[in-house]
């Protein structure tokens, strides 16, 4: 049963207060709200909705966004209950360790690393490409890549990752302030796009709101790999549009909502987490959902979804070009660059916090969990994460693995949703400041919705995911299980004061 040994909540709280591995509580409700908007509103708002409208949902892409937002909200409720009960870094990994055991916690932590690392690398790569496009707008011909003998390097990721790695090392509050400025600017850009777009709306483009389904069955191995796992398992022919197209579109646009789980990883750095965490997370989700619905209504009202489908790689700039407004397309290019900037920052922070939590427990090298005595940040770990993300983004075609981000996030959402029910049964004495309403109904619904969205991802994505999980299992049994601090051979007493660890509600304000 050592594979399913659980870590006591009191020990997690005590470990977070261990000298030399402690983070500073400095974030407010405003910081968390802006952090949620910062990580969710990136270039995806200008592209993912257009892709979903063109290929899956038509004008009903608005419903796809709402469905994705509801799914995210249900999962985030479960995160909020956990985070107010166990306000430490690590998010879903820590929550799973306290409820379902070490092996499952390892896999969830491993999947979070997949989500955050891949997302940071993919978005850093796109940032470099958008930077070159902005240079082109002002007449500078600076290519996004540099040839280094046999390989090409995308130089942009090194620039942006280095900048935010330095800021994160210097302090979470400082990086949050910089991120706030960029986030407010990109919210302004998005509102500009929505307002201008509504002047071009033709209400006939909303008809039919849910187009009739169209079969898109593909022959050969390529068609099998590209179809969704749901279609593959049920034998149903892949289809565009219709009701199933709305659900397929929701699986695509869910990419635009990932990142709110990253906000939960900052629980250990939040002032008064019992009150601040729920307010900050839900306020951020509300702002993001409103922006997405506004953009999707403007997009599908400006041009017909059939016009978008006739264009390769459609995006919001495509819609403005089709109605003859090239100036707005230039604003979108600049907005995309600004939008991606803060996403990278939050993802780098979240990645370091997940690895920090796993290394505290010995599942990864303990040396990674040391924090700076001056800034109270995991400086060495943050630099290591930045270097690895920059190298992968600069030298590989990491953008081919975009869907791996979705499947990593959804798998964590499923386990956290189920974990809430386990926590309530195992620790009825806990009184988290936030509790998911309607008993077990909403957590179960959250898990089922996330599972369904996972089945709408491609067979190819699932195969890559299975390889990632297999590698994770090997690493756990070779290293993590042996080095775990819960392994009796490595057993250590709680850090000073651990025997009298306080409950989350008793945590002192700092």
Buried (B, 14 or more C-beta within 10 A) or exposed (E): EEEEBBBBBBBBBBBBBBEEBBBBBBBBBBBBBBBBBBBBBBBBBBBBBBBBBBBBBBBBBBBBBBBBBBBBBBBBBBBBBBBBBBBBBBBBBBBBBBBBBBBBBBBBBBBBBBBBBBBBBBBBBBBBBBBBBBBEEEEEEEEBBEEEEEEBBBBBBBBBBBBBBBBBBBBBBBBBEBBBEBBEBBBEBBEBBBEBBEEBBEEEBBEEEBBEBEEBEEEEEEEBBBBBBBBBEEEBEBBBBBEBBBBBBBBBBBBBBBBBBBBBBBBBBBBBBBBBBBBBBBBBBBBBBEBBBBBBBBBBBBBBBEBBBEBEEBBBBBBBBBBEBEEBBBBBBBBBBBBBBBBBBBBBBBBBBBBBBBBBBBBBEBEBBBBBEEBBBBBBBBBBBBBBBBBBBBBBEBBEBBBBBBBBBBBBBBBBBBBBBBBBEBBEEBEBBBBBEEEEEBBBBBBBBBBBBBBBBBBBBBEBBEEBBEEBBEBBEEBBBEBBBBBEEEEEEBBEEBEEBEBBBEBEEE
